[in-house]
Amino acid sequence: MPELLEELEARYEKRKREMELHRMLRDKHNKEARQWADKRDELNKKIKEIVAEAKEHKRLRDELNAKVKQLKEERRKWNQTVQEMAAKLREARKRLLPKKDMPNVSKLRRKLKELEFKQQTTVLPPDKERELVEIIDSLYKKITEYEKMLEEEMKKNEELKKLQDEFRAAKEKAESIHQTIEKLVSEAQEHHNKMVELFEKADEMRKEADEAHQLYIENKKRADEEHEKFIAAARDVRDFEKIIAGLRQKKIASKKKQEKSEIRKKAEEIYERFKRGEPLTTEDILILQKAGLL
């Protein structure tokens, strides 16, 4: 029995150490699982905020694009009005202005643009460069003089002046709408770019959140596995404790029984000596009392 008890005690201590190891690993993985869960939840919260902000930019972009669509239709109507007014103005000029030998200013403007483009894009010898500059200056002066002369003539004619004012007003309105459209298109593009940037950021963070969630699952699974091992080890430890406690009780009882048997045997020997008239010591008397012979 002593050998069995020693073996059981050794196995008990080993299983107890295993139980503590599983408990430690369970707590470690549970802690890591909580950390990954916290990171995942924090990322998901940020993602929700970013997506909400991106949707707001999308809403603003769509509102601006809707306004742009309306304004484009309005601009188209005003551009049509400008063309109609320009046609009326040309017809009135032909009809009302004095028949003078005036150059075709539209052709002169086109020619001026062609020459300016040539000057900006072509490398010429110095003499040719000077010649081109002189031609450009001459054209510019002709156009300016013609426009000035035309302006003076138109001031003298109320019908032409009215048509000119209406034409300018229509042109300014069309240009104003065009500028508004460009401004709104630019703002819409800014909202679109910000929306795309935020959605891309949310996608990147979503990948991080998914990775954090996966690590949470892995650690939680390990923690659950270690917990099951801990429970099994704890059950074995309790069983060992019960068995060992029982064996120890039996060992103590056996020892007491053996001691009692030895005392009884020794007491009987002392009693025989007493009957023979031999003197007894105090210790002998105490042994007889323990054995119940006195």
ChimeraX commands (.cxc) that place a marker at each C-alpha (Angstrom):
marker #1 position 0.00,0.00,0.00 radius 0.5
marker #1 position 2.77,2.58,0.72 radius 0.5
marker #1 position 4.09,2.10,-2.81 radius 0.5
marker #1 position 0.60,2.57,-4.26 radius 0.5
marker #1 position 0.05,5.73,-2.20 radius 0.5
marker #1 position 3.38,7.19,-3.31 radius 0.5
marker #1 position 2.58,6.44,-6.96 radius 0.5
marker #1 position -0.84,8.03,-6.62 radius 0.5
marker #1 position 0.61,11.09,-4.93 radius 0.5
marker #1 position 3.18,11.48,-7.73 radius 0.5
marker #1 position 0.46,11.16,-10.37 radius 0.5
marker #1 position -1.70,13.60,-8.39 radius 0.5
marker #1 position 1.07,16.25,-8.33 radius 0.5
marker #1 position 1.72,15.80,-12.06 radius 0.5
marker #1 position -1.98,16.12,-12.89 radius 0.5
marker #1 position -2.22,19.17,-10.66 radius 0.5
marker #1 position 0.63,20.83,-12.56 radius 0.5
marker #1 position -1.10,19.99,-15.83 radius 0.5
marker #1 position -4.33,21.50,-14.49 radius 0.5
marker #1 position -2.52,24.75,-13.60 radius 0.5
marker #1 position -0.85,24.85,-17.03 radius 0.5
marker #1 position -4.21,24.47,-18.79 radius 0.5
marker #1 position -5.71,27.17,-16.55 radius 0.5
marker #1 position -2.82,29.51,-17.36 radius 0.5
marker #1 position -3.10,28.86,-21.12 radius 0.5
marker #1 position -6.90,29.25,-20.98 radius 0.5
marker #1 position -6.59,32.64,-19.25 radius 0.5
marker #1 position -3.84,33.71,-21.68 radius 0.5
marker #1 position -5.93,32.89,-24.76 radius 0.5
marker #1 position -9.05,34.44,-23.21 radius 0.5
marker #1 position -7.10,37.64,-22.59 radius 0.5
marker #1 position -5.81,37.70,-26.17 radius 0.5
marker #1 position -9.32,36.94,-27.48 radius 0.5
marker #1 position -10.71,39.91,-25.52 radius 0.5
marker #1 position -7.95,42.17,-26.89 radius 0.5
marker #1 position -8.68,41.13,-30.48 radius 0.5
marker #1 position -12.42,41.51,-29.88 radius 0.5
marker #1 position -11.85,45.03,-28.52 radius 0.5
marker #1 position -9.73,45.93,-31.56 radius 0.5
marker #1 position -12.34,44.45,-33.91 radius 0.5
marker #1 position -15.15,46.38,-32.21 radius 0.5
marker #1 position -13.13,49.61,-32.27 radius 0.5
marker #1 position -12.39,49.15,-35.99 radius 0.5
marker #1 position -16.04,48.36,-36.75 radius 0.5
marker #1 position -17.08,51.51,-34.91 radius 0.5
marker #1 position -14.63,53.61,-36.94 radius 0.5
marker #1 position -15.76,51.89,-40.15 radius 0.5
marker #1 position -19.38,52.77,-39.36 radius 0.5
marker #1 position -18.40,56.42,-38.82 radius 0.5
marker #1 position -16.31,56.53,-42.02 radius 0.5
marker #1 position -19.07,54.92,-44.11 radius 0.5
marker #1 position -21.59,57.40,-42.70 radius 0.5
marker #1 position -19.29,60.27,-43.66 radius 0.5
marker #1 position -18.74,58.77,-47.13 radius 0.5
marker #1 position -22.51,58.44,-47.64 radius 0.5
marker #1 position -22.93,62.08,-46.66 radius 0.5
marker #1 position -20.39,63.08,-49.33 radius 0.5
marker #1 position -22.28,60.88,-51.81 radius 0.5
marker #1 position -25.55,62.59,-50.90 radius 0.5
marker #1 position -24.01,66.04,-51.37 radius 0.5
marker #1 position -22.40,64.95,-54.67 radius 0.5
marker #1 position -25.71,63.64,-55.98 radius 0.5
marker #1 position -27.51,66.84,-54.93 radius 0.5
marker #1 position -24.91,68.94,-56.74 radius 0.5
marker #1 position -25.06,66.73,-59.83 radius 0.5
marker #1 position -28.85,67.10,-59.88 radius 0.5
marker #1 position -28.46,70.90,-59.71 radius 0.5
marker #1 position -25.85,70.76,-62.48 radius 0.5
marker #1 position -28.27,68.78,-64.65 radius 0.5
marker #1 position -30.97,71.41,-64.14 radius 0.5
marker #1 position -28.54,74.27,-64.79 radius 0.5
marker #1 position -27.22,72.64,-67.96 radius 0.5
marker #1 position -30.73,72.60,-69.35 radius 0.5
marker #1 position -31.15,76.22,-68.30 radius 0.5
marker #1 position -27.78,77.10,-69.88 radius 0.5
marker #1 position -28.79,75.33,-73.10 radius 0.5
marker #1 position -31.91,77.50,-73.28 radius 0.5
marker #1 position -29.92,80.67,-72.64 radius 0.5
marker #1 position -27.27,79.66,-75.21 radius 0.5
marker #1 position -30.07,79.16,-77.69 radius 0.5
marker #1 position -31.40,82.61,-76.76 radius 0.5
marker #1 position -27.90,84.06,-77.25 radius 0.5
marker #1 position -27.69,82.49,-80.73 radius 0.5
marker #1 position -31.12,83.82,-81.61 radius 0.5
marker #1 position -30.21,87.29,-80.31 radius 0.5
marker #1 position -26.91,87.20,-82.22 radius 0.5
marker #1 position -28.80,86.35,-85.42 radius 0.5
marker #1 position -31.26,89.20,-84.83 radius 0.5
marker #1 position -28.39,91.57,-84.08 radius 0.5
marker #1 position -26.53,90.59,-87.28 radius 0.5
marker #1 position -29.68,91.04,-89.34 radius 0.5
marker #1 position -30.36,94.45,-87.70 radius 0.5
marker #1 position -26.79,95.57,-88.28 radius 0.5
marker #1 position -27.03,94.72,-91.98 radius 0.5
marker #1 position -30.35,96.49,-92.17 radius 0.5
marker #1 position -29.71,99.57,-90.05 radius 0.5
marker #1 position -26.00,100.31,-90.14 radius 0.5
marker #1 position -24.69,102.53,-92.94 radius 0.5
marker #1 position -23.34,100.61,-95.90 radius 0.5
marker #1 position -19.64,101.18,-95.40 radius 0.5
marker #1 position -16.68,99.18,-96.54 radius 0.5
marker #1 position -16.19,97.37,-93.23 radius 0.5
marker #1 position -13.98,94.32,-92.82 radius 0.5
marker #1 position -15.39,90.98,-91.71 radius 0.5
marker #1 position -14.46,91.14,-88.04 radius 0.5
marker #1 position -15.15,87.41,-87.45 radius 0.5
marker #1 position -12.60,86.48,-90.10 radius 0.5
marker #1 position -10.13,89.00,-88.64 radius 0.5
marker #1 position -10.52,87.45,-85.14 radius 0.5
marker #1 position -9.95,83.94,-86.49 radius 0.5
marker #1 position -6.88,85.14,-88.38 radius 0.5
marker #1 position -5.59,86.85,-85.23 radius 0.5
marker #1 position -5.94,83.65,-83.21 radius 0.5
marker #1 position -4.14,81.64,-85.88 radius 0.5
marker #1 position -1.21,84.06,-85.94 radius 0.5
marker #1 position -0.99,84.24,-82.12 radius 0.5
marker #1 position -0.95,80.44,-81.98 radius 0.5
marker #1 position 1.80,80.37,-84.61 radius 0.5
marker #1 position 3.85,82.89,-82.59 radius 0.5
marker #1 position 3.51,80.82,-79.42 radius 0.5
marker #1 position 4.31,77.45,-80.99 radius 0.5
marker #1 position 6.78,78.16,-83.81 radius 0.5
marker #1 position 10.45,79.13,-83.56 radius 0.5
marker #1 position 11.14,81.84,-86.18 radius 0.5
marker #1 position 14.20,83.85,-87.20 radius 0.5
marker #1 position 14.30,87.32,-85.61 radius 0.5
marker #1 position 13.23,89.15,-88.80 radius 0.5
marker #1 position 10.29,86.77,-89.36 radius 0.5
marker #1 position 9.35,87.08,-85.67 radius 0.5
marker #1 position 9.24,90.89,-85.97 radius 0.5
marker #1 position 7.20,90.65,-89.17 radius 0.5
marker #1 position 4.68,88.31,-87.46 radius 0.5
marker #1 position 4.39,90.62,-84.44 radius 0.5
marker #1 position 3.71,93.60,-86.72 radius 0.5
marker #1 position 0.95,91.69,-88.53 radius 0.5
marker #1 position -0.63,90.68,-85.19 radius 0.5
marker #1 position -0.52,94.28,-83.95 radius 0.5
marker #1 position -2.04,95.50,-87.20 radius 0.5
marker #1 position -4.90,92.99,-87.00 radius 0.5
marker #1 position -5.54,93.85,-83.35 radius 0.5
marker #1 position -5.74,97.58,-84.22 radius 0.5
marker #1 position -8.14,96.92,-87.11 radius 0.5
marker #1 position -10.42,94.83,-84.92 radius 0.5
marker #1 position -10.35,97.46,-82.14 radius 0.5
marker #1 position -11.10,100.27,-84.58 radius 0.5
marker #1 position -13.94,98.34,-86.18 radius 0.5
marker #1 position -15.50,97.48,-82.80 radius 0.5
marker #1 position -15.18,101.11,-81.68 radius 0.5
marker #1 position -16.75,102.35,-84.89 radius 0.5
marker #1 position -19.51,99.77,-84.60 radius 0.5
marker #1 position -20.14,100.79,-81.00 radius 0.5
marker #1 position -20.48,104.46,-82.01 radius 0.5
marker #1 position -22.90,103.64,-84.79 radius 0.5
marker #1 position -25.00,101.45,-82.53 radius 0.5
marker #1 position -25.29,104.21,-79.91 radius 0.5
marker #1 position -27.04,106.31,-82.53 radius 0.5
marker #1 position -29.69,103.64,-83.18 radius 0.5
marker #1 position -32.14,102.76,-80.37 radius 0.5
marker #1 position -33.24,99.49,-81.96 radius 0.5
marker #1 position -29.66,98.30,-82.33 radius 0.5
marker #1 position -28.79,99.52,-78.83 radius 0.5
marker #1 position -31.73,97.59,-77.37 radius 0.5
marker #1 position -30.84,94.43,-79.29 radius 0.5
marker #1 position -27.19,94.79,-78.22 radius 0.5
marker #1 position -28.17,95.21,-74.57 radius 0.5
marker #1 position -30.49,92.19,-74.76 radius 0.5
marker #1 position -27.76,90.17,-76.46 radius 0.5
marker #1 position -25.20,91.10,-73.81 radius 0.5
marker #1 position -27.67,90.40,-71.00 radius 0.5
marker #1 position -28.46,86.97,-72.45 radius 0.5
marker #1 position -24.76,86.23,-72.95 radius 0.5
marker #1 position -23.93,87.33,-69.38 radius 0.5
marker #1 position -26.75,85.14,-68.06 radius 0.5
marker #1 position -25.52,82.13,-70.02 radius 0.5
marker #1 position -21.95,82.80,-68.85 radius 0.5
marker #1 position -23.10,83.22,-65.24 radius 0.5
marker #1 position -24.93,79.88,-65.38 radius 0.5
marker #1 position -21.85,78.29,-66.98 radius 0.5
marker #1 position -19.60,79.58,-64.19 radius 0.5
marker #1 position -22.07,78.28,-61.59 radius 0.5
marker #1 position -22.06,74.90,-63.32 radius 0.5
marker #1 position -18.25,74.77,-63.29 radius 0.5
marker #1 position -18.23,75.68,-59.60 radius 0.5
marker #1 position -20.84,73.04,-58.73 radius 0.5
marker #1 position -19.10,70.41,-60.88 radius 0.5
marker #1 position -15.84,71.15,-59.05 radius 0.5
marker #1 position -17.58,70.84,-55.66 radius 0.5
marker #1 position -19.31,67.63,-56.76 radius 0.5
marker #1 position -15.96,66.19,-57.86 radius 0.5
marker #1 position -14.43,67.09,-54.48 radius 0.5
marker #1 position -17.27,65.26,-52.69 radius 0.5
marker #1 position -16.87,62.32,-55.09 radius 0.5
marker #1 position -13.11,62.11,-54.47 radius 0.5
marker #1 position -13.63,62.29,-50.71 radius 0.5
marker #1 position -16.36,59.64,-50.91 radius 0.5
marker #1 position -14.09,57.27,-52.88 radius 0.5
marker #1 position -11.19,57.94,-50.48 radius 0.5
marker #1 position -13.37,57.18,-47.44 radius 0.5
marker #1 position -14.89,54.03,-48.94 radius 0.5
marker #1 position -11.37,52.77,-49.80 radius 0.5
marker #1 position -10.26,53.57,-46.26 radius 0.5
marker #1 position -13.28,51.71,-44.88 radius 0.5
marker #1 position -12.42,48.68,-47.06 radius 0.5
marker #1 position -8.85,48.64,-45.72 radius 0.5
marker #1 position -10.08,48.92,-42.14 radius 0.5
marker #1 position -12.66,46.20,-42.81 radius 0.5
marker #1 position -9.80,43.86,-43.76 radius 0.5
marker #1 position -8.09,44.70,-40.44 radius 0.5
marker #1 position -11.37,44.11,-38.58 radius 0.5
marker #1 position -11.83,40.74,-40.33 radius 0.5
marker #1 position -8.27,39.74,-39.39 radius 0.5
marker #1 position -8.88,40.81,-35.78 radius 0.5
marker #1 position -12.13,38.81,-35.74 radius 0.5
marker #1 position -10.35,35.73,-37.11 radius 0.5
marker #1 position -7.66,36.02,-34.43 radius 0.5
marker #1 position -10.42,36.43,-31.81 radius 0.5
marker #1 position -12.07,33.21,-33.03 radius 0.5
marker #1 position -8.76,31.32,-33.03 radius 0.5
marker #1 position -7.85,32.44,-29.50 radius 0.5
marker #1 position -11.37,31.79,-28.21 radius 0.5
marker #1 position -11.25,28.29,-29.67 radius 0.5
marker #1 position -7.87,27.64,-28.01 radius 0.5
marker #1 position -9.17,29.04,-24.73 radius 0.5
marker #1 position -12.22,26.75,-24.90 radius 0.5
marker #1 position -9.99,23.77,-25.66 radius 0.5
marker #1 position -7.70,24.60,-22.73 radius 0.5
marker #1 position -10.75,25.10,-20.50 radius 0.5
marker #1 position -12.02,21.61,-21.38 radius 0.5
marker #1 position -8.57,20.21,-20.58 radius 0.5
marker #1 position -8.53,22.20,-17.33 radius 0.5
marker #1 position -11.95,20.81,-16.34 radius 0.5
marker #1 position -10.84,17.25,-17.10 radius 0.5
marker #1 position -7.61,17.72,-15.13 radius 0.5
marker #1 position -9.48,19.33,-12.20 radius 0.5
marker #1 position -11.87,16.35,-12.15 radius 0.5
marker #1 position -8.92,13.95,-12.08 radius 0.5
marker #1 position -7.26,15.99,-9.30 radius 0.5
marker #1 position -10.42,15.80,-7.18 radius 0.5
marker #1 position -10.62,12.04,-7.78 radius 0.5
marker #1 position -6.97,11.62,-6.81 radius 0.5
marker #1 position -7.56,13.69,-3.67 radius 0.5
marker #1 position -10.47,11.46,-2.63 radius 0.5
marker #1 position -8.54,8.25,-3.30 radius 0.5
marker #1 position -5.38,9.51,-1.59 radius 0.5
marker #1 position -7.37,10.79,1.39 radius 0.5
marker #1 position -9.03,7.35,1.72 radius 0.5
marker #1 position -5.71,5.53,1.51 radius 0.5
marker #1 position -4.19,7.88,4.08 radius 0.5
marker #1 position -7.10,7.22,6.44 radius 0.5
marker #1 position -6.64,3.51,5.98 radius 0.5
marker #1 position -2.92,3.87,6.55 radius 0.5
marker #1 position -3.52,5.79,9.77 radius 0.5
marker #1 position -6.15,3.25,10.92 radius 0.5
marker #1 position -3.82,0.36,10.08 radius 0.5
marker #1 position -0.99,2.04,11.97 radius 0.5
marker #1 position -3.20,2.61,14.98 radius 0.5
marker #1 position -4.41,-1.00,14.88 radius 0.5
marker #1 position -0.84,-2.25,14.65 radius 0.5
marker #1 position 0.23,0.01,17.52 radius 0.5
marker #1 position -2.73,-1.19,19.58 radius 0.5
marker #1 position -1.86,-4.83,18.82 radius 0.5
marker #1 position 1.75,-4.27,19.84 radius 0.5
marker #1 position 0.69,-2.56,23.07 radius 0.5
marker #1 position -1.70,-5.43,23.85 radius 0.5
marker #1 position 1.01,-7.98,23.28 radius 0.5
marker #1 position 3.49,-6.06,25.42 radius 0.5
marker #1 position 0.84,-5.55,28.13 radius 0.5
marker #1 position 0.12,-9.29,28.26 radius 0.5
marker #1 position 3.82,-9.96,28.75 radius 0.5
marker #1 position 3.94,-7.39,31.59 radius 0.5
marker #1 position 0.81,-8.90,33.14 radius 0.5
marker #1 position 2.40,-12.35,33.15 radius 0.5
marker #1 position 5.42,-10.90,34.89 radius 0.5
marker #1 position 3.07,-9.22,37.39 radius 0.5
marker #1 position 1.39,-12.55,38.12 radius 0.5
marker #1 position 4.77,-14.08,38.74 radius 0.5
marker #1 position 5.38,-11.39,41.35 radius 0.5
marker #1 position 7.96,-9.45,39.45 radius 0.5
marker #1 position 8.13,-5.73,40.24 radius 0.5
marker #1 position 6.61,-3.31,37.67 radius 0.5
marker #1 position 7.82,0.09,36.60 radius 0.5
marker #1 position 5.65,3.14,36.13 radius 0.5
marker #1 position 5.93,2.71,32.36 radius 0.5
marker #1 position 4.78,-0.93,32.73 radius 0.5
marker #1 position 1.72,0.21,34.67 radius 0.5
marker #1 position 0.90,2.83,31.98 radius 0.5
marker #1 position 1.10,0.14,29.27 radius 0.5
marker #1 position -1.27,-2.07,31.27 radius 0.5
marker #1 position -3.71,0.83,31.57 radius 0.5
marker #1 position -3.56,1.49,27.78 radius 0.5
marker #1 position -4.24,-2.17,27.09 radius 0.5
marker #1 position -7.19,-2.16,29.56 radius 0.5
marker #1 position -5.69,-4.74,31.85 radius 0.5
marker #1 position -5.83,-2.44,34.90 radius 0.5
marker link #1:1,2 radius 0.2
marker link #1:2,3 radius 0.2
marker link #1:3,4 radius 0.2
marker link #1:4,5 radius 0.2
marker link #1:5,6 radius 0.2
marker link #1:6,7 radius 0.2
marker link #1:7,8 radius 0.2
marker link #1:8,9 radius 0.2
marker link #1:9,10 radius 0.2
marker link #1:10,11 radius 0.2
marker link #1:11,12 radius 0.2
marker link #1:12,13 radius 0.2
marker link #1:13,14 radius 0.2
marker link #1:14,15 radius 0.2
marker link #1:15,16 radius 0.2
marker link #1:16,17 radius 0.2
marker link #1:17,18 radius 0.2
marker link #1:18,19 radius 0.2
marker link #1:19,20 radius 0.2
marker link #1:20,21 radius 0.2
marker link #1:21,22 radius 0.2
marker link #1:22,23 radius 0.2
marker link #1:23,24 radius 0.2
marker link #1:24,25 radius 0.2
marker link #1:25,26 radius 0.2
marker link #1:26,27 radius 0.2
marker link #1:27,28 radius 0.2
marker link #1:28,29 radius 0.2
marker link #1:29,30 radius 0.2
marker link #1:30,31 radius 0.2
marker link #1:31,32 radius 0.2
marker link #1:32,33 radius 0.2
marker link #1:33,34 radius 0.2
marker link #1:34,35 radius 0.2
marker link #1:35,36 radius 0.2
marker link #1:36,37 radius 0.2
marker link #1:37,38 radius 0.2
marker link #1:38,39 radius 0.2
marker link #1:39,40 radius 0.2
marker link #1:40,41 radius 0.2
marker link #1:41,42 radius 0.2
marker link #1:42,43 radius 0.2
marker link #1:43,44 radius 0.2
marker link #1:44,45 radius 0.2
marker link #1:45,46 radius 0.2
marker link #1:46,47 radius 0.2
marker link #1:47,48 radius 0.2
marker link #1:48,49 radius 0.2
marker link #1:49,50 radius 0.2
marker link #1:50,51 radius 0.2
marker link #1:51,52 radius 0.2
marker link #1:52,53 radius 0.2
marker link #1:53,54 radius 0.2
marker link #1:54,55 radius 0.2
marker link #1:55,56 radius 0.2
marker link #1:56,57 radius 0.2
marker link #1:57,58 radius 0.2
marker link #1:58,59 radius 0.2
marker link #1:59,60 radius 0.2
marker link #1:60,61 radius 0.2
marker link #1:61,62 radius 0.2
marker link #1:62,63 radius 0.2
marker link #1:63,64 radius 0.2
marker link #1:64,65 radius 0.2
marker link #1:65,66 radius 0.2
marker link #1:66,67 radius 0.2
marker link #1:67,68 radius 0.2
marker link #1:68,69 radius 0.2
marker link #1:69,70 radius 0.2
marker link #1:70,71 radius 0.2
marker link #1:71,72 radius 0.2
marker link #1:72,73 radius 0.2
marker link #1:73,74 radius 0.2
marker link #1:74,75 radius 0.2
marker link #1:75,76 radius 0.2
marker link #1:76,77 radius 0.2
marker link #1:77,78 radius 0.2
marker link #1:78,79 radius 0.2
marker link #1:79,80 radius 0.2
marker link #1:80,81 radius 0.2
marker link #1:81,82 radius 0.2
marker link #1:82,83 radius 0.2
marker link #1:83,84 radius 0.2
marker link #1:84,85 radius 0.2
marker link #1:85,86 radius 0.2
marker link #1:86,87 radius 0.2
marker link #1:87,88 radius 0.2
marker link #1:88,89 radius 0.2
marker link #1:89,90 radius 0.2
marker link #1:90,91 radius 0.2
marker link #1:91,92 radius 0.2
marker link #1:92,93 radius 0.2
marker link #1:93,94 radius 0.2
marker link #1:94,95 radius 0.2
marker link #1:95,96 radius 0.2
marker link #1:96,97 radius 0.2
marker link #1:97,98 radius 0.2
marker link #1:98,99 radius 0.2
marker link #1:99,100 radius 0.2
marker link #1:100,101 radius 0.2
marker link #1:101,102 radius 0.2
marker link #1:102,103 radius 0.2
marker link #1:103,104 radius 0.2
marker link #1:104,105 radius 0.2
marker link #1:105,106 radius 0.2
marker link #1:106,107 radius 0.2
marker link #1:107,108 radius 0.2
marker link #1:108,109 radius 0.2
marker link #1:109,110 radius 0.2
marker link #1:110,111 radius 0.2
marker link #1:111,112 radius 0.2
marker link #1:112,113 radius 0.2
marker link #1:113,114 radius 0.2
marker link #1:114,115 radius 0.2
marker link #1:115,116 radius 0.2
marker link #1:116,117 radius 0.2
marker link #1:117,118 radius 0.2
marker link #1:118,119 radius 0.2
marker link #1:119,120 radius 0.2
marker link #1:120,121 radius 0.2
marker link #1:121,122 radius 0.2
marker link #1:122,123 radius 0.2
marker link #1:123,124 radius 0.2
marker link #1:124,125 radius 0.2
marker link #1:125,126 radius 0.2
marker link #1:126,127 radius 0.2
marker link #1:127,128 radius 0.2
marker link #1:128,129 radius 0.2
marker link #1:129,130 radius 0.2
marker link #1:130,131 radius 0.2
marker link #1:131,132 radius 0.2
marker link #1:132,133 radius 0.2
marker link #1:133,134 radius 0.2
marker link #1:134,135 radius 0.2
marker link #1:135,136 radius 0.2
marker link #1:136,137 radius 0.2
marker link #1:137,138 radius 0.2
marker link #1:138,139 radius 0.2
marker link #1:139,140 radius 0.2
marker link #1:140,141 radius 0.2
marker link #1:141,142 radius 0.2
marker link #1:142,143 radius 0.2
marker link #1:143,144 radius 0.2
marker link #1:144,145 radius 0.2
marker link #1:145,146 radius 0.2
marker link #1:146,147 radius 0.2
marker link #1:147,148 radius 0.2
marker link #1:148,149 radius 0.2
marker link #1:149,150 radius 0.2
marker link #1:150,151 radius 0.2
marker link #1:151,152 radius 0.2
marker link #1:152,153 radius 0.2
marker link #1:153,154 radius 0.2
marker link #1:154,155 radius 0.2
marker link #1:155,156 radius 0.2
marker link #1:156,157 radius 0.2
marker link #1:157,158 radius 0.2
marker link #1:158,159 radius 0.2
marker link #1:159,160 radius 0.2
marker link #1:160,161 radius 0.2
marker link #1:161,162 radius 0.2
marker link #1:162,163 radius 0.2
marker link #1:163,164 radius 0.2
marker link #1:164,165 radius 0.2
marker link #1:165,166 radius 0.2
marker link #1:166,167 radius 0.2
marker link #1:167,168 radius 0.2
marker link #1:168,169 radius 0.2
marker link #1:169,170 radius 0.2
marker link #1:170,171 radius 0.2
marker link #1:171,172 radius 0.2
marker link #1:172,173 radius 0.2
marker link #1:173,174 radius 0.2
marker link #1:174,175 radius 0.2
marker link #1:175,176 radius 0.2
marker link #1:176,177 radius 0.2
marker link #1:177,178 radius 0.2
marker link #1:178,179 radius 0.2
marker link #1:179,180 radius 0.2
marker link #1:180,181 radius 0.2
marker link #1:181,182 radius 0.2
marker link #1:182,183 radius 0.2
marker link #1:183,184 radius 0.2
marker link #1:184,185 radius 0.2
marker link #1:185,186 radius 0.2
marker link #1:186,187 radius 0.2
marker link #1:187,188 radius 0.2
marker link #1:188,189 radius 0.2
marker link #1:189,190 radius 0.2
marker link #1:190,191 radius 0.2
marker link #1:191,192 radius 0.2
marker link #1:192,193 radius 0.2
marker link #1:193,194 radius 0.2
marker link #1:194,195 radius 0.2
marker link #1:195,196 radius 0.2
marker link #1:196,197 radius 0.2
marker link #1:197,198 radius 0.2
marker link #1:198,199 radius 0.2
marker link #1:199,200 radius 0.2
marker link #1:200,201 radius 0.2
marker link #1:201,202 radius 0.2
marker link #1:202,203 radius 0.2
marker link #1:203,204 radius 0.2
marker link #1:204,205 radius 0.2
marker link #1:205,206 radius 0.2
marker link #1:206,207 radius 0.2
marker link #1:207,208 radius 0.2
marker link #1:208,209 radius 0.2
marker link #1:209,210 radius 0.2
marker link #1:210,211 radius 0.2
marker link #1:211,212 radius 0.2
marker link #1:212,213 radius 0.2
marker link #1:213,214 radius 0.2
marker link #1:214,215 radius 0.2
marker link #1:215,216 radius 0.2
marker link #1:216,217 radius 0.2
marker link #1:217,218 radius 0.2
marker link #1:218,219 radius 0.2
marker link #1:219,220 radius 0.2
marker link #1:220,221 radius 0.2
marker link #1:221,222 radius 0.2
marker link #1:222,223 radius 0.2
marker link #1:223,224 radius 0.2
marker link #1:224,225 radius 0.2
marker link #1:225,226 radius 0.2
marker link #1:226,227 radius 0.2
marker link #1:227,228 radius 0.2
marker link #1:228,229 radius 0.2
marker link #1:229,230 radius 0.2
marker link #1:230,231 radius 0.2
marker link #1:231,232 radius 0.2
marker link #1:232,233 radius 0.2
marker link #1:233,234 radius 0.2
marker link #1:234,235 radius 0.2
marker link #1:235,236 radius 0.2
marker link #1:236,237 radius 0.2
marker link #1:237,238 radius 0.2
marker link #1:238,239 radius 0.2
marker link #1:239,240 radius 0.2
marker link #1:240,241 radius 0.2
marker link #1:241,242 radius 0.2
marker link #1:242,243 radius 0.2
marker link #1:243,244 radius 0.2
marker link #1:244,245 radius 0.2
marker link #1:245,246 radius 0.2
marker link #1:246,247 radius 0.2
marker link #1:247,248 radius 0.2
marker link #1:248,249 radius 0.2
marker link #1:249,250 radius 0.2
marker link #1:250,251 radius 0.2
marker link #1:251,252 radius 0.2
marker link #1:252,253 radius 0.2
marker link #1:253,254 radius 0.2
marker link #1:254,255 radius 0.2
marker link #1:255,256 radius 0.2
marker link #1:256,257 radius 0.2
marker link #1:257,258 radius 0.2
marker link #1:258,259 radius 0.2
marker link #1:259,260 radius 0.2
marker link #1:260,261 radius 0.2
marker link #1:261,262 radius 0.2
marker link #1:262,263 radius 0.2
marker link #1:263,264 radius 0.2
marker link #1:264,265 radius 0.2
marker link #1:265,266 radius 0.2
marker link #1:266,267 radius 0.2
marker link #1:267,268 radius 0.2
marker link #1:268,269 radius 0.2
marker link #1:269,270 radius 0.2
marker link #1:270,271 radius 0.2
marker link #1:271,272 radius 0.2
marker link #1:272,273 radius 0.2
marker link #1:273,274 radius 0.2
marker link #1:274,275 radius 0.2
marker link #1:275,276 radius 0.2
marker link #1:276,277 radius 0.2
marker link #1:277,278 radius 0.2
marker link #1:278,279 radius 0.2
marker link #1:279,280 radius 0.2
marker link #1:280,281 radius 0.2
marker link #1:281,282 radius 0.2
marker link #1:282,283 radius 0.2
marker link #1:283,284 radius 0.2
marker link #1:284,285 radius 0.2
marker link #1:285,286 radius 0.2
marker link #1:286,287 radius 0.2
marker link #1:287,288 radius 0.2
marker link #1:288,289 radius 0.2
marker link #1:289,290 radius 0.2
marker link #1:290,291 radius 0.2
marker link #1:291,292 radius 0.2
marker link #1:292,293 radius 0.2
marker link #1:293,294 radius 0.2
view
